[in-house]
């Protein structure tokens, strides 16, 4: 029973952080349609932001504590260094993506 408990605990801990590192994608505002598609105006109005990964088109929520880090880049291609936990991305650093 003890080995099973340890195994399950470790499995859940590993599953909690699905990815840590660098991801490329786009910062988008979830309600940009209210602002004629202008993600920057939407972000300035403090609306919810998400990150859409280029690799798999998966959408991650950007938490309130990280919103200020990405707000200026709303609507742009970016590279985020951070980690994902479920459907949320924790942003360590973010920069505009260079082609």
Secondary structure in CASP SS format (residue, H / E / C, confidence):
PFRMAT SS
TARGET T0000
AUTHOR 0000-0000-0000
METHOD secondary structure of the structure
MODEL  1
X C 1.00
X H 1.00
X H 1.00
X H 1.00
X H 1.00
X H 1.00
X H 1.00
X H 1.00
X H 1.00
X H 1.00
X H 1.00
X H 1.00
X H 1.00
X H 1.00
X H 1.00
X H 1.00
X C 1.00
X C 1.00
X E 1.00
X E 1.00
X E 1.00
X E 1.00
X E 1.00
X E 1.00
X E 1.00
X E 1.00
X E 1.00
X E 1.00
X E 1.00
X C 1.00
X C 1.00
X H 1.00
X H 1.00
X H 1.00
X H 1.00
X C 1.00
X C 1.00
X C 1.00
X H 1.00
X H 1.00
X H 1.00
X H 1.00
X H 1.00
X H 1.00
X C 1.00
X C 1.00
X C 1.00
X C 1.00
X E 1.00
X E 1.00
X E 1.00
X E 1.00
X E 1.00
X C 1.00
X C 1.00
X C 1.00
X C 1.00
X C 1.00
X E 1.00
X E 1.00
X E 1.00
X E 1.00
X C 1.00
X H 1.00
X H 1.00
X H 1.00
X H 1.00
X H 1.00
X H 1.00
X H 1.00
X H 1.00
X H 1.00
X H 1.00
X C 1.00
X C 1.00
X C 1.00
X E 1.00
X E 1.00
X E 1.00
X E 1.00
X E 1.00
X E 1.00
X E 1.00
X E 1.00
X E 1.00
X C 1.00
X C 1.00
X E 1.00
X E 1.00
X E 1.00
X E 1.00
X E 1.00
X E 1.00
X E 1.00
X E 1.00
X E 1.00
X C 1.00
X C 1.00
X C 1.00
END
